[in-house]
Amino acid sequence: MFRTACLLCSILWCLPALAQSLHYQVSGLKGAAKENVVNYLESLPTIEPDRVSYRLEAIRQTVDEALQALGYYQAKMELVMDEQDPALLRVKVTPGKPVTIRTWDLQLSGDATQDESFAELTRQFPLKPGAVFHHGQYESIKAQLKGRALTRGYLDAKLTEAKVKVYPKENVADVSLHFDSGVRYHYGPIRIEGIEGSQQLVQPLLAFKQGEPYRAVQLAELSQTLSQTRYFKQIDVHPEMDKVQDYQVPILVQLTPRSDNVVEVGVGVSTDEGPRVQLTWEKPWINKYGHSLYTEMKISAPQQNINFSYRIPGQDPLNDYYSLQTSYEATDQQDTNSHNLTVGAHYQTKTHGSWERDYFFETQYEDYTQGSTTGSSLLLMPGFTLSRLRMTGGMDPDWGDRLIFKNQYSSHYWGSGGDFTWLWGRTKWLRTPWPGHRLIWRAEQGAILGDNIDSVPASLRFFTGGDQTVRGFSYESISPVDDEGLLTGARYTTALSLEYAYPVAEKWRLASFVDAGTATNDYSEAWKIGTGLGMRWISPVGPIRLDLGFGVSETHIPFHLHFGLGPEL
């Protein structure tokens, strides 16, 4: 016990010394010079205050190295222990004049002398005669030369000379960099292995061909492009360096197809639809031409639908393809009861910039009851859809916009059951004008031009209300009504929304919003207006939204709780 007590006393006696370690206060410097000195000093091993006299030379050397890295070779310093704090070392520095570059001898040789990319790179170098010599920038220039050479196919590139002579008394430095790029390598034969017949599918995705200058970044881009096709489980694109001949680099593309069948099941809930279940079945690879089959089934209380899509790649399998689509949808919501069967042929392309285009011809048969009206229709409708999505920030974007426009046309001239043009468009913008402050603006417009609205099937009439249009009102509850007070659907729809959100805690935001909209035949009705507050939680599976909206345009103000999961756009 006595020995234990002595040991404890010794530990307690030593604790203050263990807790005290030398720290520094740097003066006389500012900006990058001060920051570099502080970083160098903090990297030193722990020094006990009572042993600082043994480490003064090491501290001086460390400060000198930190300043010389930025071109200060004649710094003077004073190291003084603080009288009040025995663990504080005051480092007083007079940096003096920095060393400037007297001569800058940068020489390129080899094929890189004819490469505009290297000319552009060297024009951007910060070191030149008269500039302060910065060791970090000097090392960065060497790394940039080597990196640019490797990415552009100069596989034998090397620095033949890299010298720096510093004359501290004169405050000048002579720098010599000689870089020999050697011969630029080119692509050799390109082999595609792993899937029989994949040559025909992959060939249009190649952004390079045999004989062109080798660029490593193109191999990475090809791997990413192949991944986006969703055809392959594993992708390996690499140069066969052991088979290089006459500066030609063979490229091997090894592919492993995805499983014959891919099945996914999902569940969700929203205030518009209630609980819902989604089942998808995909055959990503049917034959050597890259044909694929996709089936999706969604089931909720108000709506059930099933979709089949047979996809045929075009000239560009990633951005250009044809599809044959069939869908069946049953709807029983509000005053709408509808059974809709659609068969169509589509051509989809993204070849024009970032816009996605979908040109189609659809045959649609529908039995429906809308309000107190019952009917059926057979429509043959050509049309197109334009859409674009841009955003930054991943699952929780901080900037972006989505635009979509759809047009369908029906005419008796080709045997369709109506004469009308159906138009609809929506845009949604997300901006962060100041850090943390998010503004979301949305607008929607739809119109049916031509026949009387009574001859248009229920699925093509317009309704509004709900968490995607006017919050504070239930889903698609805004519409003209018939003599019995039942919703009829409308010829036109308009909806506008403005939302502001601000973070109140980590991964939590408070939002306020104002929505306005109408579904009408002549815009004679007053618009519906909803406003309220909401919370946003940035969950691991994406943003979760909860809004409490009030229909302030009504005499007896309704309110609805709106719930949603997924990205803002």
C-alpha positions in Angstrom: 0.0 0.0 0.0 2.9 2.3 0.9 4.5 1.7 -2.5 1.2 2.3 -4.3 0.7 5.6 -2.4 4.2 6.7 -3.4 3.5 5.8 -7.0 0.3 7.8 -7.0 2.0 10.8 -5.4 4.7 10.6 -8.1 2.1 10.5 -10.9 0.2 13.5 -9.3 3.5 15.4 -8.9 4.3 14.8 -12.6 0.9 15.7 -14.0 1.5 19.5 -14.2 4.7 18.9 -16.1 3.0 16.4 -18.4 0.2 18.9 -19.1 2.7 21.7 -19.9 4.4 21.6 -23.4 6.1 24.4 -25.2 3.9 26.6 -27.4 4.7 29.5 -29.6 3.7 33.1 -30.3 5.0 34.4 -33.7 5.3 38.2 -34.3 6.8 40.3 -37.0 5.3 38.3 -39.8 1.9 38.3 -41.6 0.0 36.5 -44.3 1.5 33.4 -45.8 4.9 33.8 -44.1 3.4 33.8 -40.6 1.1 30.9 -41.5 4.0 28.8 -42.8 6.2 29.5 -39.7 3.3 28.5 -37.4 2.7 25.3 -39.3 6.4 24.3 -39.2 6.6 25.0 -35.5 3.5 23.0 -34.8 5.0 20.0 -36.6 8.0 19.9 -34.1 8.0 17.1 -31.5 6.7 18.0 -28.1 9.2 20.1 -26.1 9.2 20.4 -22.3 9.6 24.1 -21.2 12.5 23.2 -18.9 14.4 21.7 -21.8 13.9 24.5 -24.3 17.5 25.6 -24.1 18.6 22.4 -25.7 16.2 22.8 -28.6 16.7 26.5 -29.5 18.9 25.7 -32.5 16.4 23.2 -33.8 13.6 25.8 -33.4 15.8 28.5 -35.2 16.5 26.0 -38.1 12.8 25.2 -38.4 11.8 28.9 -38.6 14.6 29.5 -41.2 13.3 26.5 -43.3 9.7 27.9 -43.2 10.8 31.3 -44.4 13.3 30.1 -47.0 10.4 28.0 -48.5 8.8 31.4 -49.4 12.1 33.1 -50.4 13.2 34.8 -47.2 16.9 33.9 -46.7 18.1 36.7 -44.5 15.6 36.6 -41.7 16.6 37.6 -38.2 14.9 36.2 -35.1 14.8 36.5 -31.4 13.6 33.6 -29.2 12.4 34.8 -25.7 10.6 32.8 -23.0 7.6 34.7 -21.7 7.9 35.9 -18.1 4.3 35.2 -17.2 3.8 31.9 -19.0 6.8 29.5 -18.5 5.5 27.3 -21.4 5.3 30.2 -24.0 8.2 30.9 -26.4 7.9 34.3 -28.2 9.4 34.1 -31.7 10.1 37.6 -33.0 11.1 37.6 -36.6 12.4 40.3 -39.0 12.1 38.6 -42.4 14.2 41.0 -44.5 13.9 41.2 -48.2 12.8 38.1 -50.1 15.0 36.5 -52.8 13.9 37.3 -56.3 14.6 35.3 -59.5 17.5 36.8 -61.5 17.5 34.2 -64.3 14.7 31.8 -65.2 16.0 29.1 -67.6 13.0 26.9 -68.6 13.7 24.7 -71.6 11.4 22.1 -73.3 12.6 19.5 -75.7 11.0 16.6 -77.4 7.6 16.4 -79.1 6.1 18.6 -76.4 7.6 21.7 -78.1 4.9 21.2 -80.8 2.1 20.7 -78.2 0.0 23.8 -77.6 -1.1 22.3 -74.2 2.5 22.7 -72.9 2.7 26.2 -74.3 -0.4 27.2 -72.5 0.9 25.5 -69.3 4.2 27.3 -69.3 2.5 30.7 -69.9 0.6 30.2 -66.6 3.7 29.5 -64.4 4.0 32.1 -61.6 7.8 32.0 -61.5 9.6 34.3 -63.9 12.5 36.9 -63.7 11.8 39.4 -61.0 9.3 37.3 -59.1 9.9 36.2 -55.5 11.4 32.7 -55.5 8.8 30.4 -53.9 10.0 26.8 -53.2 6.4 25.5 -53.2 5.6 27.0 -56.6 8.9 25.6 -57.9 8.1 22.1 -56.8 4.5 22.5 -58.2 5.9 23.5 -61.6 8.0 20.3 -61.7 5.0 18.3 -60.8 2.8 20.0 -63.4 5.3 19.3 -66.1 5.5 15.6 -65.2 1.7 15.3 -64.7 0.9 17.0 -68.1 3.4 14.7 -69.8 1.8 11.5 -68.4 -1.8 12.5 -69.2 -0.9 13.5 -72.7 1.1 10.4 -73.7 4.7 11.5 -73.1 5.5 8.3 -71.2 9.3 8.7 -71.3 9.3 12.4 -70.1 11.9 13.4 -67.5 13.6 16.4 -66.0 17.1 16.5 -67.3 18.1 19.5 -65.1 16.5 21.1 -62.1 18.9 23.5 -60.3 18.3 26.4 -58.0 21.3 28.6 -57.0 20.5 31.1 -54.2 22.7 34.1 -53.4 21.4 35.3 -50.1 23.7 38.4 -49.9 22.5 39.6 -53.2 18.9 38.5 -52.6 18.7 36.7 -56.0 18.3 33.2 -57.3 19.1 31.6 -60.7 16.7 28.8 -61.6 17.3 26.2 -64.4 14.6 23.7 -65.4 15.2 21.5 -68.5 12.4 19.1 -69.4 12.6 16.5 -72.1 9.2 15.1 -73.0 10.6 12.5 -75.4 8.4 11.0 -78.1 4.6 11.2 -77.7 2.9 7.8 -77.7 -0.2 7.0 -79.7 -3.0 4.5 -79.3 -2.3 1.1 -80.6 -4.9 -1.7 -81.3 -8.0 -1.5 -79.1 -9.3 -4.9 -78.0 -12.7 -5.4 -76.4 -13.2 -8.7 -74.5 -15.6 -10.3 -72.1 -18.9 -10.2 -74.0 -19.6 -11.8 -77.3 -20.6 -9.1 -79.9 -19.8 -6.2 -77.5 -17.5 -4.6 -80.1 -20.5 -3.3 -82.0 -22.0 -1.8 -78.9 -18.9 -0.3 -77.4 -17.3 1.0 -80.6 -19.6 4.1 -80.9 -18.6 5.1 -77.3 -14.9 5.3 -78.0 -13.8 8.9 -78.1 -10.4 7.8 -79.5 -9.1 5.5 -82.2 -5.9 3.7 -83.1 -3.2 6.1 -84.2 -4.4 9.1 -82.2 -2.2 10.6 -79.5 -2.5 8.7 -76.2 -4.3 10.5 -73.4 -4.8 8.8 -70.0 -7.9 10.9 -69.2 -9.7 9.4 -72.1 -9.4 5.9 -70.7 -11.0 7.1 -67.4 -13.8 8.8 -69.4 -14.5 5.7 -71.4 -14.7 3.6 -68.2 -17.3 6.1 -66.8 -19.3 6.2 -70.0 -19.5 2.4 -70.1 -20.7 2.4 -66.5 -23.5 4.8 -67.3 -24.9 2.4 -69.9 -25.9 0.0 -67.1 -25.0 -2.9 -69.3 -22.0 -4.1 -67.4 -21.2 -5.3 -63.9 -17.4 -4.8 -64.1 -15.4 -2.6 -66.4 -11.6 -2.5 -66.8 -10.0 -0.1 -69.3 -6.3 -0.1 -69.2 -3.2 0.3 -71.4 -1.1 -2.8 -72.0 2.3 -1.2 -71.4 4.1 -4.6 -71.7 3.0 -4.8 -75.3 4.1 -1.3 -76.5 5.8 -1.3 -79.8 7.0 1.7 -81.9 5.4 4.1 -79.4 2.0 2.5 -79.9 0.1 1.6 -76.7 -2.5 -1.2 -77.0 -5.7 -0.7 -75.1 -7.7 -3.5 -73.5 -11.4 -3.1 -72.6 -12.5 -6.0 -70.4 -16.3 -6.2 -69.7 -18.4 -8.4 -67.5 -22.2 -8.2 -68.1 -24.7 -7.5 -65.4 -26.9 -10.3 -64.1 -29.5 -11.7 -66.4 -32.2 -10.4 -64.2 -32.1 -7.4 -61.8 -35.1 -7.1 -59.4 -35.6 -4.2 -57.0 -38.3 -3.5 -54.5 -39.0 -0.2 -52.9 -41.6 1.2 -50.4 -42.5 4.8 -49.7 -45.2 7.2 -48.5 -46.4 10.6 -49.3 -49.4 12.7 -48.5 -50.5 12.8 -52.1 -50.6 9.0 -52.6 -50.3 7.5 -49.1 -48.2 4.3 -48.8 -46.9 2.9 -52.0 -44.9 -0.1 -53.3 -42.6 -0.1 -56.3 -41.3 -3.2 -58.0 -38.8 -3.2 -61.0 -37.5 -6.0 -63.1 -34.8 -5.4 -65.6 -33.0 -7.6 -68.2 -30.1 -5.3 -69.0 -28.6 -7.5 -71.7 -30.9 -9.5 -74.0 -28.6 -9.9 -77.1 -25.3 -8.8 -78.5 -26.9 -5.7 -80.0 -27.5 -4.3 -76.5 -31.3 -4.7 -76.4 -32.8 -4.5 -72.9 -36.1 -4.9 -71.2 -37.4 -2.8 -68.2 -40.6 -3.4 -66.3 -41.9 -1.2 -63.5 -45.0 -1.6 -61.3 -46.2 1.0 -58.8 -49.1 0.4 -56.4 -50.8 2.9 -54.1 -54.4 3.4 -52.9 -55.4 6.0 -55.5 -53.3 4.7 -58.4 -51.8 1.5 -59.8 -49.7 1.3 -63.0 -47.4 -1.1 -64.8 -45.0 -0.2 -67.5 -43.0 -2.3 -70.0 -40.2 -0.8 -72.0 -38.1 -2.6 -74.7 -35.0 -0.5 -75.4 -32.9 -0.6 -78.6 -29.6 1.4 -78.7 -29.0 3.7 -81.6 -25.7 5.0 -82.9 -24.7 6.2 -79.4 -25.9 3.5 -76.9 -25.6 6.0 -74.0 -27.4 9.0 -75.4 -29.3 7.7 -78.4 -31.9 4.9 -78.3 -35.3 3.7 -79.4 -37.9 2.1 -77.2 -41.2 0.3 -77.5 -43.4 1.1 -74.4 -46.7 -0.3 -73.0 -48.4 0.9 -69.9 -51.6 0.4 -68.0 -52.8 2.8 -65.3 -55.8 2.6 -63.1 -56.8 5.7 -61.1 -59.5 6.1 -58.4 -59.0 9.5 -56.8 -61.1 12.5 -55.9 -63.9 12.3 -58.6 -61.8 10.5 -61.2 -62.1 6.8 -62.1 -60.0 5.9 -65.1 -58.5 2.8 -66.8 -55.9 3.8 -69.3 -53.9 1.6 -71.7 -51.1 3.2 -73.8 -48.8 1.7 -76.4 -46.1 3.8 -78.0 -42.8 4.0 -79.9 -40.2 6.5 -78.7 -36.9 7.9 -79.9 -34.8 9.5 -77.2 -31.6 11.4 -77.5 -29.3 13.6 -75.5 -27.0 14.4 -78.4 -27.9 18.1 -78.5 -26.1 19.6 -75.4 -27.6 18.8 -72.1 -31.2 18.7 -73.3 -32.9 15.3 -73.5 -35.4 14.9 -76.3 -38.1 12.2 -76.5 -40.1 12.0 -79.8 -43.0 9.6 -79.7 -46.2 8.3 -81.3 -48.7 6.8 -78.8 -52.0 5.0 -79.0 -54.1 5.5 -75.9 -57.4 3.9 -75.0 -59.2 5.1 -71.9 -62.4 4.3 -70.1 -63.2 6.9 -67.5 -65.7 8.5 -65.3 -65.0 12.1 -64.4 -67.4 13.7 -62.0 -70.9 12.9 -63.4 -69.6 12.2 -66.9 -68.7 8.8 -68.3 -66.9 8.2 -71.5 -64.2 6.4 -73.5 -61.7 7.5 -76.1 -59.2 6.1 -78.6 -56.4 8.6 -79.4 -53.5 8.4 -81.8 -51.1 11.1 -80.7 -47.6 12.1 -81.9 -45.7 14.3 -79.5 -42.4 15.2 -78.0 -40.9 16.0 -74.5 -37.9 18.2 -73.8 -36.2 18.1 -70.5 -33.0 19.3 -68.8 -31.6 18.9 -65.3 -28.5 20.8 -64.0 -27.4 20.7 -60.4 -24.4 20.7 -58.1 -24.1 19.4 -54.6 -25.0 15.7 -55.0 -28.0 14.4 -53.0 -28.5 17.7 -51.3 -27.9 20.2 -54.2 -27.1 23.8 -53.5 -27.6 25.0 -57.1 -29.6 23.7 -60.0 -32.6 23.9 -62.2 -35.0 21.5 -64.0 -37.1 22.2 -67.0 -39.5 20.0 -68.8 -42.0 20.6 -71.6 -44.4 18.2 -73.2 -46.6 18.5 -76.3 -49.1 16.0 -77.8 -51.4 16.4 -80.8 -54.6 14.6 -81.7 -56.5 14.9 -85.0 -59.3 13.2 -86.8 -57.2 13.3 -90.0 -55.3 10.2 -88.9 -58.2 8.5 -87.2 -57.7 9.8 -83.6 -60.8 10.4 -81.5 -60.3 14.1 -81.0 -58.9 17.4 -82.4 -56.8 19.1 -79.8 -53.3 20.1 -78.8 -52.1 19.3 -75.3 -49.3 21.4 -73.9 -47.7 21.3 -70.4 -44.4 22.7 -68.9 -42.7 23.1 -65.6 -39.6 24.8 -64.4 -37.9 24.7 -61.0 -34.9 26.6 -59.9 -32.7 26.3 -56.8 -30.2 29.0 -55.9 -28.1 29.8 -52.8 -27.6 33.6 -53.0 -25.8 33.6 -49.6 -24.2 30.8 -47.7 -27.0 28.7 -46.1 -29.8 30.7 -47.6 -31.7 28.7 -50.2 -34.4 30.0 -52.6 -36.6 27.6 -54.6 -38.8 29.0 -57.3 -41.3 26.9 -59.3 -43.7 27.6 -62.2 -46.1 25.3 -64.1 -48.4 25.9 -67.0 -50.7 23.6 -69.0 -53.3 24.1 -71.8 -55.6 22.1 -74.0 -56.3 23.9 -77.3 -59.1 22.7 -79.6 -62.0 20.4 -78.8 -64.5 21.0 -75.9 -63.0 19.8 -72.7 -65.8 17.2 -72.4 -64.3 15.3 -75.3 -60.9 15.1 -73.7 -60.3 11.9 -71.5 -59.8 12.3 -67.8 -56.1 11.5 -67.8 -55.3 14.5 -70.0 -57.4 17.1 -68.1 -55.7 19.4 -65.7 -56.0 19.4 -61.9 -53.9 21.1 -59.3 -53.2 21.1 -55.5 -50.8 19.0 -53.4 -47.2 19.1 -52.4 -45.9 19.6 -56.0 -48.3 22.5 -56.8 -50.3 24.3 -54.2 -49.7 23.2 -50.6 -52.5 23.6 -48.1 -54.9 21.8 -50.5 -55.2 18.1 -51.0 -53.8 16.4 -54.1 -55.5 17.4 -57.4 -58.5 18.9 -55.5 -58.5 22.2 -57.4 -60.6 22.1 -60.5 -63.9 23.4 -61.9 -67.0 21.5 -60.7 -70.2 20.3 -62.4 -73.8 20.9 -61.3 -73.4 18.2 -58.6 -70.3 19.8 -57.2 -68.0 17.1 -58.6 -64.6 17.9 -60.1 -64.6 18.0 -63.9 -60.9 18.7 -64.7 -59.9 21.8 -66.6 -58.6 23.1 -69.9 -55.8 25.2 -68.3 -53.6 25.0 -65.2 -51.2 27.5 -63.7 -49.1 27.1 -60.5 -46.4 29.3 -59.0 -44.3 28.8 -55.8 -41.6 30.5 -53.9 -39.8 28.9 -51.0 -37.0 30.1 -48.6 -35.0 27.8 -46.4 -32.3 28.4 -43.8 -30.3 25.9 -41.6 -31.3 25.9 -37.9 -29.1 22.9 -37.0 -26.7 20.5 -38.6 -28.7 18.7 -41.4 -31.9 20.5 -40.5 -33.5 23.5 -42.3 -36.6 25.6 -41.6 -38.5 26.5 -44.7 -41.3 29.0 -45.4 -43.3 29.1 -48.6 -46.1 30.7 -50.6 -47.9 28.7 -53.4 -50.6 29.9 -55.8 -52.4 28.2 -58.6 -55.6 27.3 -60.4 -57.1 24.8 -62.8 -59.7 26.5 -64.9 -61.5 26.6 -68.2 -61.4 30.4 -68.6 -59.5 31.9 -65.6 -62.6 33.4 -64.2 -62.2 31.7 -60.8 -60.1 33.2 -58.0 -56.7 31.6 -57.6 -56.0 29.3 -54.7 -53.2 30.4 -52.3 -51.4 28.3 -49.8 -48.7 29.3 -47.4 -47.0 27.6 -44.4 -43.8 26.3 -42.8 -41.8 23.2 -43.3 -38.8 21.3 -42.0 -36.0 19.7 -44.1 -33.9 16.8 -42.8 -30.8 15.9 -44.8 -31.0 12.1 -44.1 -28.6 9.5 -45.3 -31.1 8.4 -48.0 -31.7 12.0 -49.2 -33.6 15.1 -48.1 -36.9 14.4 -46.2 -39.5 17.2 -46.4 -42.4 17.9 -44.0 -44.6 20.9 -44.7 -47.7 22.3 -43.0 -49.7 24.3 -45.5 -52.7 26.5 -45.0 -55.2 27.4 -47.8 -55.4 31.1 -46.9 -57.5 32.0 -49.9 -60.5 30.1 -48.4 -63.1 31.4 -46.0 -62.7 28.4 -43.8 -59.0 27.9 -44.0 -58.0 24.2 -44.7 -54.6 22.9 -43.7 -52.7 19.8 -44.9 -49.5 18.1 -43.8 -47.3 17.3 -46.8 -44.5 14.7 -46.7 -41.9 13.9 -49.3 -38.6 12.2 -49.8 -36.0 12.9 -52.4 -33.9 15.7 -54.0 -35.3 19.2 -54.2 -35.1 19.0 -58.0 
